[in-house]
Amino acid sequence: MRVLLVGSGGREHALAWALARSPRLTALHAAPGNPGIARLGTCHPVRARDAEGLLDLSRSLSADLVVIGPETPLVDGLGDLLRHAGIAVFGPGAGAARIEGSKTFAKEVMAAAGVPAARTLDMPAAPCVVKTDGLAAGKGVVVCHTERELAAGLELVGALGGDIVVEELLEGPEVSLLALCDGLEAVALPPTQDFKRAFDGDMGPNTGGMGSYAPVPGIDAVDVDELLGLVHRPVLAELARRGSPFVGTLFAGLMLTAAGPRVLEFNCRFGDPETQSLLPLLDGDLLEALAAAAAGELAGSSIAATADAAVTVVLAAGDYPAAGDVGVPIAGIEAAERTGALVFHAGTALAGGRVVANGGRVLNITATGGTVRAAREAAYAAADLVSWEGCRRRDDIALAAARGGTVRIR
């Protein structure tokens, strides 16, 4: 199969790495891609939001499947444009992608489907959570414990534009559960946890994600199937009823409260950096699964996973999420890869033949091991070898799980 991968971040590099391992792959192309993806396939200078350019590129490449990574082109309707042209797509159309594009719409769908979710507040009052209704690259959420934090949160989220949603503040561990969907069926990937805050101890502003690990200790296959039945399958049925079947990755961000699981948010695509920890654990052909989903043929399918664990550590710019690093040479990538770790490029570029920083989240270091502890030790050992002026990271990714912490659905 000839595959076109849309996007340029760490998620897309991880997808490219997994797709390149498929015996069914005959050619891998990416638009626009990044220096890491360029080692696996051919990159084309077409932006992820250039829908007409991507349509032309798909036709010129005779792409058998287009895999759309980022949320913005999905919400903008790129999947619809390509499908109307007869091109197979893994990624929802605009109608279904509203599950991420509008939190108000997501709540309407969940209410109609009977899916438990965080309660919306009529009036903002601490403690609560303030969110922007639309897309914000993972940064449009502020947790407010005090009235002072609430005032600051309303100002910050208001500056993003669009409507503001205020929800009750729930307590409990957070878990991400991603499922491949073909419009009706859902096939779950291993549960993951990500780390959204900028600094150790879950301090500082929200980011796109500073690290992740999978699977989550304490959540077994029975729990995963229960969550699919509680959350994903009802939402798929409701979206199909509305004439917007969801084909792609339905990502549920869940809070496991004492009263049971509650949905915090939905994403309409693979998570970042959850994907970087998930894909190295899969013991099957990802391309085959994505193609089956795009064709509406997931019924009876499953995706096997190894018994290993994976941990991903994000190496970010010194001022991220406020600002990125641009043009700074990066040292140690090859040394990190020689340890056996995977180095996924997220915000990099080539300058004078050297890899340089070109964004906020610059590199993702992923390692696997027989336990979360072993994977964590390997990931940090590899991360220690990579540096550039201003590089920083969190040092507590997966720490609680490595020390034996577990999670329960209730």
ZAGU-519967 format. One line per 10 residues: number of its first residue (from 1); for each residue x, y negated, z negated of N, C-alpha, C. Coordinates in steps of 0.1 Angstrom, whole numbers. Example, Ala and Ser with C-alpha at 12.3 -4.5 7.8 and 13.67 -1.06 7.14 Angstrom:
<nodes>
1	132,57,-78,123,45,-78,132,33,-78; 128,22,-71,137,11,-71,129,0,-79
</nodes>
This chain:
<nodes>
1	8,12,0,0,0,0,9,-12,0; 4,-23,7,11,-36,8,3,-45,-3; 11,-49,-12,4,-57,-23,10,-71,-24; 0,-81,-26,4,-95,-28,0,-98,-42; 10,-102,-50,8,-106,-64,8,-121,-65; -2,-127,-71,-3,-141,-72,1,-145,-86; 11,-155,-87,15,-160,-100,30,-161,-101; 35,-166,-112,49,-169,-113,55,-167,-127; 47,-162,-136,51,-161,-150,56,-148,-155; 58,-147,-168,62,-134,-174,52,-123,-172
11	39,-126,-173,29,-116,-170,31,-110,-156; 33,-119,-146,34,-115,-132,47,-107,-130; 58,-111,-137,70,-103,-135,68,-89,-141; 61,-88,-152,58,-74,-158,49,-66,-148; 39,-73,-142,30,-66,-133,39,-62,-121; 47,-70,-116,56,-66,-104,64,-54,-108; 70,-54,-120,78,-43,-124,71,-30,-125; 58,-31,-130,50,-19,-130,45,-14,-116; 41,-24,-108,37,-20,-94,48,-14,-86; 60,-19,-88,72,-15,-81,75,0,-84
21	70,5,-95,73,19,-98,63,29,-92; 53,24,-85,43,32,-79,48,39,-66; 46,52,-65,49,58,-52,40,54,-40; 29,48,-44,20,43,-33,24,30,-27; 33,23,-34,37,9,-29,46,10,-17; 43,3,-6,52,2,5,58,-11,7; 52,-22,1,58,-35,2,51,-44,-9; 60,-51,-17,55,-60,-27,59,-74,-24; 49,-83,-24,50,-97,-21,45,-105,-33; 50,-116,-35,45,-125,-46,44,-139,-41
31	34,-147,-47,33,-161,-43,29,-168,-56; 37,-177,-61,51,-180,-56,62,-171,-61; 59,-164,-72,69,-155,-78,79,-163,-86; 90,-156,-90,101,-162,-98,114,-154,-95; 125,-159,-101,137,-152,-98,137,-137,-102; 130,-134,-113,129,-120,-117,121,-112,-107; 110,-117,-103,101,-110,-93,109,-108,-80; 117,-118,-76,124,-117,-63,134,-105,-63; 137,-100,-74,146,-88,-74,138,-75,-71; 124,-76,-71,116,-65,-69,108,-66,-56
41	106,-77,-50,99,-79,-38,102,-92,-31; 94,-96,-22,96,-108,-14,87,-119,-20; 93,-131,-23,85,-142,-28,83,-152,-17; 71,-158,-18,67,-168,-8,63,-181,-14; 67,-192,-9,65,-205,-15,50,-210,-13; 41,-203,-19,27,-206,-18,22,-207,-33; 16,-218,-37,12,-220,-51,0,-212,-54; -2,-208,-66,-13,-199,-71,-26,-206,-69; -27,-220,-68,-39,-227,-67,-42,-231,-52; -33,-227,-43,-35,-230,-29,-43,-218,-23
51	-56,-219,-24,-65,-208,-20,-64,-205,-5; -64,-216,3,-63,-213,18,-50,-208,22; -39,-213,15,-26,-208,18,-24,-193,14; -31,-189,3,-30,-175,-1,-38,-166,9; -50,-172,13,-57,-164,23,-49,-162,36; -43,-172,41,-35,-171,53,-23,-161,51; -17,-162,39,-6,-153,36,-11,-139,35; -22,-136,29,-27,-123,28,-30,-117,41; -35,-125,50,-38,-120,64,-25,-117,71; -15,-126,70,-3,-125,77,5,-112,73
61	3,-109,60,10,-97,54,2,-85,56; -10,-86,61,-19,-74,61,-20,-68,48; -22,-76,37,-22,-71,24,-34,-61,21; -30,-49,16,-41,-40,12,-47,-43,-1; -40,-50,-10,-46,-54,-23,-39,-67,-27; -47,-76,-32,-42,-88,-38,-45,-88,-53; -34,-89,-61,-36,-89,-76,-34,-103,-81; -44,-109,-87,-43,-123,-91,-40,-123,-106; -29,-130,-110,-24,-130,-124,-30,-141,-132; -29,-154,-128,-33,-165,-137,-48,-167,-137
71	-53,-173,-148,-67,-176,-149,-73,-187,-140; -64,-197,-138,-70,-209,-131,-74,-206,-117; -67,-199,-108,-72,-195,-95,-84,-186,-95; -85,-178,-106,-97,-169,-107,-109,-178,-110; -108,-187,-119,-119,-196,-123,-123,-205,-111; -113,-208,-103,-115,-217,-91,-121,-209,-79; -122,-196,-80,-129,-188,-70,-120,-182,-59; -107,-180,-62,-98,-174,-52,-103,-160,-49; -107,-152,-59,-112,-139,-56,-123,-138,-46; -132,-148,-48,-144,-148,-38,-139,-151,-24
81	-130,-160,-23,-126,-164,-9,-119,-152,-2; -111,-145,-10,-104,-133,-4,-114,-122,-1; -123,-119,-10,-132,-108,-7,-141,-111,5; -145,-124,6,-154,-128,17,-146,-126,30; -133,-126,30,-125,-123,42,-122,-109,44; -128,-100,35,-126,-86,37,-113,-80,30; -107,-88,21,-95,-84,15,-98,-78,1; -92,-67,-3,-94,-61,-16,-87,-69,-26; -94,-72,-38,-88,-80,-48,-90,-74,-62; -79,-75,-70,-81,-71,-84,-81,-85,-91
91	-93,-88,-96,-95,-101,-103,-109,-105,-100; -116,-110,-110,-130,-114,-109,-133,-126,-100; -145,-126,-95,-149,-138,-88,-152,-150,-98; -155,-161,-92,-157,-173,-101,-168,-171,-111; -179,-165,-107,-190,-163,-115,-187,-155,-128; -179,-144,-126,-175,-136,-137,-164,-142,-145; -155,-149,-138,-144,-156,-145,-148,-167,-154; -161,-171,-153,-166,-181,-163,-165,-176,-177; -164,-163,-179,-163,-157,-192,-151,-163,-200; -141,-167,-192,-129,-175,-198,-130,-190,-195
101	-135,-193,-184,-136,-207,-180,-145,-216,-188; -155,-210,-194,-164,-218,-203,-168,-210,-215; -164,-214,-227,-167,-207,-239,-182,-208,-242; -189,-218,-237,-203,-219,-239,-210,-208,-231; -205,-206,-218,-211,-195,-210,-208,-182,-216; -196,-180,-222,-192,-167,-228,-202,-164,-239; -205,-174,-247,-214,-172,-259,-228,-169,-254; -232,-175,-243,-246,-171,-237,-246,-157,-233; -235,-152,-226,-234,-139,-222,-234,-129,-234; -226,-132,-244,-226,-123,-256,-239,-123,-263
111	-246,-134,-264,-259,-134,-271,-269,-125,-263; -269,-126,-250,-278,-118,-242,-274,-104,-243; -261,-101,-244,-257,-87,-244,-256,-81,-258; -259,-89,-268,-259,-84,-282,-245,-81,-287; -235,-89,-283,-221,-87,-287,-218,-96,-299; -213,-91,-310,-210,-99,-322,-199,-109,-319; -201,-122,-322,-191,-132,-319,-191,-142,-331; -180,-150,-331,-179,-161,-340,-191,-170,-338; -197,-175,-349,-209,-183,-349,-205,-198,-346; -213,-204,-336,-211,-218,-333,-217,-227,-343
121	-210,-237,-348,-216,-247,-358,-222,-259,-351; -234,-263,-356,-241,-274,-350,-233,-287,-353; -227,-288,-365,-219,-300,-369,-205,-295,-373; -194,-302,-369,-181,-299,-374,-180,-301,-389; -175,-291,-396,-172,-292,-410,-162,-281,-414; -151,-286,-421,-141,-277,-425,-146,-267,-436; -141,-255,-436,-132,-249,-426,-139,-244,-414; -132,-246,-402,-138,-242,-389,-127,-241,-379; -131,-238,-367,-121,-237,-356,-127,-246,-345; -118,-254,-339,-122,-264,-329,-115,-259,-316
131	-123,-258,-305,-119,-253,-292,-123,-262,-281; -115,-263,-270,-120,-269,-258,-129,-258,-251; -139,-263,-244,-148,-253,-237,-141,-247,-225; -132,-254,-219,-126,-249,-207,-112,-244,-209; -105,-243,-198,-91,-237,-198,-81,-246,-204; -72,-241,-212,-62,-249,-218,-48,-241,-220; -46,-231,-212,-34,-223,-212,-30,-218,-226; -41,-214,-233,-39,-208,-246,-36,-218,-257; -37,-231,-254,-33,-241,-264,-45,-250,-269; -57,-246,-265,-69,-254,-268,-77,-250,-280
141	-70,-244,-290,-77,-239,-302,-69,-245,-314; -77,-251,-323,-71,-256,-336,-79,-251,-348; -71,-244,-357,-77,-239,-369,-77,-250,-380; -88,-254,-385,-89,-265,-395,-94,-260,-408; -85,-261,-418,-89,-257,-432,-94,-269,-440; -90,-281,-436,-94,-293,-444,-101,-303,-435; -107,-313,-440,-113,-323,-432,-103,-331,-425; -91,-333,-431,-80,-340,-424,-76,-332,-412; -74,-319,-413,-70,-311,-402,-81,-311,-391; -94,-312,-396,-105,-312,-386,-105,-325,-378
151	-102,-336,-384,-101,-349,-377,-90,-348,-367; -79,-343,-371,-67,-342,-361,-71,-332,-350; -78,-321,-353,-81,-311,-343,-91,-316,-333; -101,-324,-338,-110,-330,-329,-104,-340,-319; -94,-347,-324,-87,-357,-316,-78,-349,-306; -71,-339,-310,-62,-331,-301,-70,-325,-290; -81,-317,-294,-89,-310,-284,-96,-320,-275; -101,-331,-281,-108,-341,-273,-99,-347,-262; -86,-348,-265,-77,-353,-255,-75,-344,-243; -79,-331,-244,-78,-322,-233,-89,-324,-223
161	-99,-331,-226,-110,-334,-217,-120,-322,-218; -132,-325,-214,-143,-315,-214,-150,-314,-227; -159,-305,-228,-167,-303,-241,-159,-297,-252; -163,-299,-264,-157,-293,-276,-167,-283,-282; -161,-272,-286,-169,-261,-293,-163,-260,-307; -172,-259,-317,-168,-258,-331,-174,-245,-336; -165,-236,-341,-170,-223,-346,-166,-221,-361; -173,-211,-367,-170,-207,-380,-156,-202,-381; -149,-203,-392,-135,-198,-394,-137,-184,-400; -133,-174,-392,-134,-160,-396,-121,-155,-402
171	-121,-145,-411,-109,-140,-417,-107,-126,-413; -95,-122,-411,-91,-108,-408,-80,-107,-398; -75,-95,-395,-65,-94,-385,-71,-96,-371; -63,-101,-362,-67,-103,-348,-61,-92,-340; -69,-87,-330,-64,-77,-321,-69,-80,-307; -61,-78,-297,-64,-80,-283,-67,-66,-277; -78,-65,-270,-81,-52,-263,-84,-56,-249; -76,-51,-240,-77,-53,-225,-83,-41,-219; -92,-43,-209,-97,-31,-202,-98,-34,-187; -94,-25,-179,-95,-26,-165,-110,-23,-161
181	-116,-31,-153,-130,-30,-150,-132,-30,-135; -143,-23,-131,-146,-22,-116,-160,-28,-114; -166,-35,-123,-179,-41,-122,-189,-34,-131; -187,-21,-134,-195,-14,-143,-187,-6,-153; -177,1,-149,-169,9,-158,-157,1,-164; -153,5,-176,-142,-1,-183,-132,10,-188; -119,8,-185,-109,17,-190,-99,9,-198; -98,13,-211,-90,5,-220,-75,7,-219; -68,-3,-222,-53,-2,-224,-51,-2,-239; -39,2,-243,-36,2,-258,-38,-11,-264
191	-44,-11,-276,-46,-24,-284,-33,-31,-287; -33,-44,-287,-21,-52,-289,-24,-63,-299; -13,-69,-304,-14,-81,-312,-4,-91,-306; -8,-104,-305,1,-114,-301,3,-124,-312; 12,-133,-310,16,-143,-320,15,-157,-314; 4,-164,-317,1,-176,-310,8,-188,-315; 10,-189,-328,16,-201,-334,31,-202,-330; 36,-215,-330,49,-218,-325,60,-213,-334; 58,-212,-348,69,-209,-357,66,-197,-366; 76,-192,-372,75,-181,-381,64,-184,-392
201	59,-172,-396,48,-174,-407,35,-179,-401; 33,-178,-388,21,-183,-382,19,-198,-385; 30,-206,-384,29,-220,-387,31,-228,-373; 26,-240,-374,28,-249,-362,16,-248,-352; 17,-255,-341,6,-255,-331,5,-242,-324; -7,-240,-318,-9,-229,-310,-1,-230,-297; 3,-218,-292,10,-218,-279,4,-208,-270; 10,-206,-258,5,-195,-250,8,-181,-255; 16,-181,-265,20,-168,-272,35,-167,-273; 40,-164,-285,54,-163,-288,59,-149,-289
211	51,-139,-287,55,-125,-287,43,-116,-289; 45,-103,-288,35,-94,-289,40,-80,-292; 31,-71,-296,36,-57,-297,23,-48,-294; 26,-35,-291,16,-25,-289,22,-11,-291; 14,-2,-295,0,-3,-299,-1,-8,-313; -13,-11,-318,-16,-16,-331,-18,-5,-341; -9,-3,-351,-10,9,-360,-23,8,-367; -30,20,-368,-43,21,-375,-55,21,-366; -53,17,-353,-65,17,-344,-62,29,-334; -71,39,-335,-69,51,-327,-79,51,-315
221	-78,62,-308,-86,63,-295,-101,62,-298; -106,67,-310,-120,66,-313,-124,52,-316; -115,44,-323,-118,30,-325,-118,22,-312; -109,25,-303,-109,18,-290,-122,21,-283; -126,33,-282,-139,36,-275,-151,29,-282; -150,28,-295,-161,21,-302,-161,6,-298; -149,0,-297,-148,-14,-293,-153,-16,-279; -150,-7,-270,-154,-8,-256,-170,-8,-256; -176,1,-264,-190,2,-264,-197,-10,-271; -190,-16,-280,-195,-27,-287,-194,-40,-279
231	-183,-42,-272,-179,-55,-266,-179,-54,-251; -170,-46,-245,-168,-47,-231,-179,-42,-222; -184,-30,-225,-195,-24,-217,-208,-33,-217; -212,-38,-228,-224,-47,-228,-222,-60,-220; -210,-65,-221,-207,-77,-213,-206,-74,-198; -200,-63,-194,-200,-59,-180,-214,-58,-175; -223,-51,-183,-237,-49,-178,-244,-62,-177; -242,-72,-186,-249,-84,-185,-244,-93,-174; -231,-93,-171,-226,-100,-159,-231,-94,-146; -231,-81,-146,-237,-74,-134,-252,-78,-132
241	-259,-78,-143,-273,-82,-142,-275,-96,-137; -265,-105,-140,-266,-119,-135,-261,-120,-121; -257,-109,-115,-252,-110,-101,-237,-113,-100; -230,-112,-111,-215,-116,-111,-207,-104,-117; -207,-93,-110,-200,-81,-115,-185,-85,-118; -180,-80,-129,-166,-83,-133,-157,-72,-128; -148,-76,-118,-137,-67,-113,-124,-73,-117; -117,-66,-126,-104,-71,-130,-101,-67,-144; -93,-75,-152,-90,-72,-166,-99,-80,-175; -107,-74,-182,-115,-81,-192,-108,-80,-206
251	-104,-91,-211,-95,-92,-223,-103,-98,-234; -106,-90,-244,-113,-95,-256,-104,-98,-267; -104,-110,-272,-97,-114,-284,-106,-112,-296; -103,-103,-305,-112,-98,-316,-106,-102,-329; -115,-105,-339,-112,-107,-353,-119,-95,-360; -111,-87,-367,-116,-76,-374,-120,-80,-389; -132,-85,-390,-136,-90,-403,-142,-79,-412; -144,-82,-425,-150,-73,-434,-163,-68,-430; -170,-76,-422,-184,-73,-417,-183,-66,-404; -172,-64,-398,-170,-57,-385,-164,-66,-375
261	-161,-61,-363,-154,-69,-353,-162,-80,-348; -156,-91,-345,-162,-103,-339,-153,-108,-328; -160,-112,-317,-152,-117,-305,-149,-131,-308; -136,-135,-306,-131,-149,-307,-132,-155,-294; -128,-148,-283,-127,-153,-270,-126,-142,-260; -129,-145,-248,-127,-136,-236,-117,-143,-227; -108,-135,-221,-100,-139,-210,-103,-130,-198; -102,-136,-186,-106,-129,-174,-94,-123,-166; -83,-120,-173,-71,-116,-167,-62,-109,-177; -51,-103,-172,-41,-98,-181,-36,-108,-190
271	-33,-105,-203,-28,-114,-212,-13,-117,-210; -8,-128,-216,6,-132,-215,10,-137,-229; 17,-130,-237,27,-120,-234,22,-105,-237; 9,-103,-239,4,-89,-242,8,-79,-231; 7,-84,-218,10,-75,-207,24,-70,-207; 34,-78,-212,48,-74,-212,50,-63,-222; 42,-62,-232,43,-50,-241,35,-38,-237; 24,-41,-230,15,-30,-226,21,-21,-215; 25,-28,-204,28,-20,-192,40,-10,-194; 50,-13,-201,61,-3,-203,56,9,-211
281	44,9,-217,39,20,-224,30,29,-215; 26,25,-203,17,32,-195,24,44,-188; 18,55,-189,24,68,-183,15,72,-171; 14,63,-162,6,65,-150,9,55,-140; 1,55,-129,3,47,-117,-6,35,-119; 0,23,-122,-8,11,-124,-14,7,-110; -7,8,-100,-13,4,-87,-25,12,-83; -24,25,-86,-36,34,-83,-48,29,-91; -46,26,-104,-57,21,-112,-63,8,-107; -54,-2,-104,-59,-15,-99,-66,-13,-86
291	-61,-5,-77,-68,-3,-64,-82,4,-66; -82,13,-76,-95,20,-79,-105,10,-84; -101,1,-93,-110,-9,-99,-115,-18,-88; -106,-23,-79,-110,-32,-68,-120,-25,-59; -119,-12,-57,-128,-5,-48,-141,0,-56; -142,-3,-69,-154,1,-76,-154,16,-79; -142,22,-81,-141,36,-82,-134,40,-95; -136,33,-106,-130,37,-119,-136,48,-126; -148,52,-122,-156,62,-129,-148,75,-131; -147,79,-144,-139,91,-147,-124,89,-148
301	-120,77,-146,-105,74,-147,-101,71,-161; -88,73,-163,-82,69,-176,-67,66,-173; -61,59,-182,-47,55,-181,-40,60,-193; -31,70,-191,-24,76,-202,-13,66,-206; -10,67,-219,1,59,-225,10,68,-232; 23,65,-233,32,72,-240,30,71,-255; 37,78,-263,35,77,-278,45,67,-284; 52,59,-275,61,49,-279,54,36,-283; 62,27,-289,57,13,-292,66,4,-284; 61,-8,-281,68,-19,-274,67,-32,-281
311	77,-40,-282,77,-53,-288,83,-63,-278; 77,-74,-277,81,-85,-268,84,-97,-276; 96,-103,-274,100,-116,-280,101,-126,-270; 94,-137,-272,95,-148,-262,106,-158,-266; 114,-161,-256,125,-171,-258,120,-184,-251; 118,-194,-259,111,-206,-255,120,-219,-255; 116,-229,-249,123,-242,-250,122,-247,-264; 132,-256,-267,133,-261,-281,121,-269,-285; 115,-276,-276,103,-285,-279,90,-279,-275; 90,-266,-271,77,-260,-267,68,-258,-279
321	55,-261,-278,47,-263,-266,47,-278,-262; 53,-287,-269,52,-301,-265,60,-304,-251; 71,-297,-249,78,-299,-237,87,-287,-233; 91,-286,-221,99,-275,-216,114,-279,-214; 122,-269,-211,136,-271,-207,137,-269,-192; 144,-278,-186,145,-278,-171,160,-279,-167; 164,-270,-159,177,-271,-153,189,-266,-162; 186,-261,-174,196,-257,-183,201,-242,-180; 214,-240,-177,218,-226,-174,216,-216,-185; 212,-204,-182,209,-193,-191,220,-183,-191
331	225,-179,-202,236,-169,-203,230,-156,-210; 235,-145,-205,233,-133,-213,222,-124,-208; 215,-127,-197,204,-119,-192,209,-105,-188; 220,-104,-181,225,-91,-177,229,-83,-189; 235,-89,-199,240,-82,-211,227,-77,-218; 217,-84,-219,204,-79,-225,199,-67,-218; 199,-68,-205,193,-57,-197,202,-44,-198; 215,-46,-200,223,-34,-202,220,-27,-215; 214,-33,-224,210,-26,-237,198,-16,-234; 192,-18,-222,180,-10,-219,167,-18,-221
341	168,-30,-226,156,-39,-227,152,-44,-213; 139,-48,-212,134,-55,-200,134,-69,-203; 139,-77,-193,139,-92,-194,130,-97,-183; 118,-102,-188,108,-107,-178,110,-122,-178; 111,-127,-165,112,-141,-163,99,-148,-164; 98,-159,-171,85,-166,-173,86,-180,-168; 96,-187,-172,98,-201,-167,113,-203,-163; 117,-197,-152,130,-198,-147,131,-202,-133; 142,-207,-129,145,-210,-115,159,-207,-111; 163,-208,-98,176,-206,-94,182,-220,-90
351	194,-223,-95,201,-235,-91,216,-232,-89; 220,-234,-77,234,-231,-74,238,-216,-77; 228,-208,-74,230,-193,-76,229,-189,-91; 226,-198,-100,225,-194,-114,210,-195,-118; 207,-187,-128,193,-187,-134,193,-198,-144; 183,-207,-143,182,-218,-153,168,-219,-158; 167,-225,-170,154,-227,-176,145,-236,-168; 132,-233,-167,123,-242,-159,109,-241,-165; 108,-243,-178,95,-243,-184,96,-242,-199; 84,-239,-205,83,-239,-219,86,-225,-225
361	79,-215,-220,82,-201,-223,91,-196,-211; 104,-194,-214,113,-192,-204,116,-177,-200; 118,-169,-211,121,-155,-209,113,-146,-219; 110,-134,-215,104,-125,-225,113,-112,-225; 117,-109,-237,125,-97,-239,117,-86,-245; 116,-75,-238,107,-64,-242,115,-51,-244; 113,-44,-255,120,-31,-257,110,-21,-262; 112,-9,-260,104,2,-264,112,11,-274; 104,18,-282,110,27,-292,100,37,-297; 104,47,-305,95,57,-310,86,51,-320
371	90,40,-326,81,33,-336,82,18,-333; 72,11,-340,73,-4,-338,86,-9,-344; 91,-3,-355,103,-8,-361,115,-6,-351; 116,5,-345,127,8,-335,126,-1,-323; 114,-3,-318,112,-12,-307,115,-26,-310; 112,-31,-322,114,-44,-327,130,-46,-328; 136,-37,-334,151,-38,-336,158,-39,-322; 153,-31,-312,159,-31,-299,156,-45,-292; 144,-50,-294,140,-62,-287,149,-74,-292; 150,-75,-305,158,-86,-311,173,-84,-309
381	178,-72,-308,192,-70,-305,195,-75,-291; 186,-73,-281,187,-78,-268,186,-93,-267; 176,-98,-275,173,-112,-275,185,-120,-280; 193,-114,-290,205,-120,-295,215,-123,-285; 215,-116,-273,225,-118,-263,222,-129,-253; 210,-134,-253,205,-144,-244,205,-158,-250; 210,-168,-243,210,-181,-249,211,-192,-238; 206,-204,-242,208,-216,-234,207,-227,-244; 211,-239,-241,210,-250,-250,196,-254,-252; 191,-252,-265,178,-255,-269,169,-243,-271
391	174,-231,-267,166,-219,-268,162,-216,-283; 149,-212,-284,145,-208,-297,134,-197,-296; 131,-191,-307,122,-180,-308,116,-178,-322; 106,-170,-323,101,-166,-336,109,-154,-340; 112,-153,-353,120,-141,-358,111,-131,-365; 98,-133,-365,89,-124,-373,79,-117,-364; 82,-116,-351,73,-108,-342,72,-94,-346; 60,-89,-349,58,-74,-352,64,-71,-366; 68,-80,-374,74,-77,-386,66,-69,-396; 53,-73,-398,44,-66,-407,42,-52,-402
401	40,-50,-389,37,-36,-384,50,-28,-386; 62,-34,-384,74,-26,-385,76,-22,-400; 71,-29,-409,72,-26,-423,61,-16,-428; 53,-11,-419,43,-1,-422,29,-7,-423; 26,-19,-419,13,-25,-420,4,-18,-410; -9,-16,-413,-19,-11,-404,-31,-19,-403; -39,-17,-393,-51,-25,-391,-63,-15,-391; -74,-19,-396,-87,-11,-396,-98,-19,-389; -106,-13,-382,-118,-20,-376,-127,-26,-386; -129,-19,-397,-137,-24,-409,-133,-17,-421
</nodes>
